[in-house]
Amino acid sequence: MKLRSPAKINLGLNVLGRRDDGFHDLESIFVAVDFGDEITIEPGRSLDVVCTPPVTGSVTDNLVYQAADRYRTLIGREHEGAKITVTKRIPTGAGLGGGSSNAATVLLGLQERWGTHADVSSLAATLGSDVPFFLNGPVAYVTGRGEYISPLDVKLPWIILLVLPDIHISTVDAFSTLGITERRGAMRLDKLLPHALDNKGVLREHFINDFERMIFPQHPVLSTIKTQLVEQGAFYASMSGSGSAMYGLFTSVDIAEQARSAFPGHSTYICRPLV
């Protein structure tokens, strides 16, 4: 069984305040894209996870292993085996949700492989804040710490150019540097999105990533990439998540391909929103 494990980008990311449990409330539009990892699930005597290239020192620290192990406990089949191979393209510490996507993809894959259909929504939230989205996707309004998912029935007609600097940014560290002391209300990006489809100025004005103001001074190259994306024809450019992935939205593949040539020192991918 071969499965696609997509990356996501954030259209706007508003951090609304720190919660009593130490997490932060946020709002964002999550968009799954047709760039990502590949996961293969095969029969096995034990639970065996191979990730290429490795992303954790110990296999038991990998979200894929944790997802599979907790799922077999959930369904009462603690000794069920599977060989799971993850071929990585999504970099870690990039704000593209790679590990969360892998975990969600494995949960869905094991449901099919083992012929079980237990509710995994609560389990997904324990694995990571972005995991619930990847069970729902491909476009959703996400609130809470990421566990409240409102799928949006919208077609996004854009071409996406991903620019991936070789910079790892810890999400935990990124949140710790925000310095948010007061709560603020949500902008309701889900209500603004239809207007943004008709008026690209709405994207630029209202779909802001709060992490940029803290991350860009630490990594000025990211601000430079954002400026270059706009100069190369993107009608909107942003950092995804807490970084370091940057992306630009374009009206055609040709323009995105031309823009791609401006980033010879970085990995780049042209992709589309999933439908």
N, C-alpha and C positions, 0 to 999 in steps of 0.2 A: 504494500500500500504506500503510494507516494502522495504527499500532501504539500500544498503551497502554504507557506507561513509568511503573510504579508507584513511589510512595514506600515507605519502610519505617519501622517504629518498632522500638526496642529494648526488650525485656522484660528488664530487668536488664543491666548492663554492668560486668563485673568486669575490671579491668586487673591482670594477674597478675605482670607484671615486664617489665623492659626486656631486649631481646635483644641479642646481640652485633652484629647488623646494624643496630642503631639503632631498629628497630621495637619494638613492645610486643606481648606475648602477651595475649590477652583471651579472655573467654568471654561469650556473650550469646545470647539467643533473638532472631532477626530475624523480623519479621512484615511481609510485604508487604501493602499496603492499597489499597483501590479509590479512591485519590486520587493524581493524578500528572500527568505531562506527556503530550503527544501528539506522535508522531513520524511524519512522512510520508516515504516513500522512493520516488523516481521515477527513471526512466531519465535519464542525463545523459552528456554527452561527457567531462566531467571530474568530479573529486570536489568538490562544492560543498555547503557546510554553512551553513545560515541558522538562527540561533537568536533567537527573539523572546520576551522581551527579551534582548539580548546578555549573556553571563555572563563573557566573556573579552575582553581587548583585541584579541587576534589570533585568527583562526579556527583556526589551527594549534595553539593552546593548548587548544582545546575538546576534551574527552574523546571527543566524538562523532566529530570529525575524526580524532583519533588512532586510535580503534578501527577506523574504516573503512579508514584508510590502512594500518594494520598488518595488517588482515585481508586486504586485497588482496595485500600482500606475502607473507603466509603461504600463500596459494593460488597464488602465482606469476602474478598478473594485476595487476601494478603500475600499468597504465594504464587499468584498468577505471574507469568513471565512474558517478556517481549524484548526484542532487540530494536532499539530506536536509534536511528542515525540522523544527525542534524548537520547539514551542509550549510555553513554560515556565509551570508553575503552582507547582512545587516551588521554594521559595526556596533560594538558595545559602547556605552557612554555617549551616544549620539542623539538621544531624544527621539528615536524612531520606534521604540517599543519592541525591539527584537526579542528580548527574553520573554516578555509578556505574551507576544504573539506565538512564540514557540510553545509556551505552556498551554495556551488556549487551544492551539492546533492539536497538540497531543491529547488533551482531554476529549476533544471531538473525535479524534481518530481512534482512540481506545474504546469509546462508546461503540463505534462501528465494528472495530476488530473483535471486541469481546461480546458483542451483541447485548449490551446493556444500555440503559437510557436513564440513569439516575440524574437528578437535578444537580448540576455542577456550579450553579451561580454563586452559592455561598462559598464553596471551595475555591472558586476562581478568585474571589475577593481576598482570601487569605494568602494567596500566592503573590499578589502584587496589584497595585492600584489600577494598572492599565489592562489587566487580564480580562475583566468582564467585557470591555469593549470588543475585544477580538472574538468573543463568543456571539456578538450581535452584529456589529458593523453592517455595511461598509462605511456609512456616514452616520454620525450620531452627535447629539448634544450631550456632553458629559459634565456632570456636576458632582457635588460631594468631594470626596478625595479621589474620585474616579469610578466609584461603584454605582452611581446612578446614571443609567444609560437610556437616552431617549432617541431611538433610531429616527432618522430623517429621510423621508421619501423625496429625494432631490437628486437630480443628475448634474454633476459638475463637469462642464464642457472644457476643461482646461488641460494643458500639457504641463507637466511638472519636471523641472530640472533640479535634481538633487546634487548638491555639492558637499562632499564629505571630507573635511579636513582631518588629518591624523591627530585629533585631540580628544582625549577622554575626559568627560565631565561627570562627576558624581552628582546624581540627583539629590541625594541627602545634603551634600555640601552646598549645592545651588539653592535649595530651600533655606538653608541656615544663613545665607548671606543676604536674603531679601529684606530683612529688618522690618517686617510688617508688625505694627503695634495696634492698629485699629482695623475693625472689620468694615467692609464696604459691600454694597449691594451688587448683585449680578447685573450685567448689561443686557442679558438675554440675547446672546449671540445667535440663538436659533431663530429668533424673530428678525434679526438683522440680515441673516444669510440670504433670503430671497431678494432683498433689496440689493445686496452685493452682487448678485448674478446679473442684475440690470445696470448697476452703477458701480464700476470698479473703484470709484473714489470712496465708497462705503467701506470696502476692504481696507484700504490704506488708512482711513481715519479711525475705524472702530476695532479692527481685528489686530490688536497689539499683543505681543508676547512680553509679559512682565519680566521675564528672566533676562531679556536683552540688556536692560539698563544696568544689571549687575555683571553679567557674563562678558559683555563687549569690552569693558575696561580691562578685564583680566586677560582677554584674548582678542586683541584689536584686529587680528586677521579676519575674524568673523564679521565685524562691522564693515571691513573692506569688501568682503565677498558680497554682503548684502547690497552695498552701493554698486558694485560691479554688475550684479544681476539686473538691477534697474537700468543701468547704463546700457546693458546688452539687450534690452527690450522687454524685460519682465514687467508686467503691470502691477505686480505685487511680489514682495520678497520678505522672507521672515526666517527666523530660527525655529526649528521644531523642538517642542518640549523644552527641556532645560539645556539643549545643545548636546553636541556641537554641530549637528547637521543643519545646513542651510538649504533653502529651496526658493525657486522663483516660479511664478505662474506665467504661462505664455499662451498665446492664442493659436499657435501652430507649431508643429514639429520642426518645420524648417527654421523658424526663429530660434527655437530652443537649441537646435543643433548648431546654429551659428554662435549662440551664446556660450555653448559648451567649450568652444575653442579658447575662451578667455581664461580657462582654469586648468592649464596644463599640469600644474603641480598638485592637483587634488583628484581624487576619484569622483567621477560624475556619472549619473544615470538619468536617462530620460524615461519617464513613466507617466501613467494616467491614474486617476481615481478608479477604484474598483466599483463595479455596478452590480 
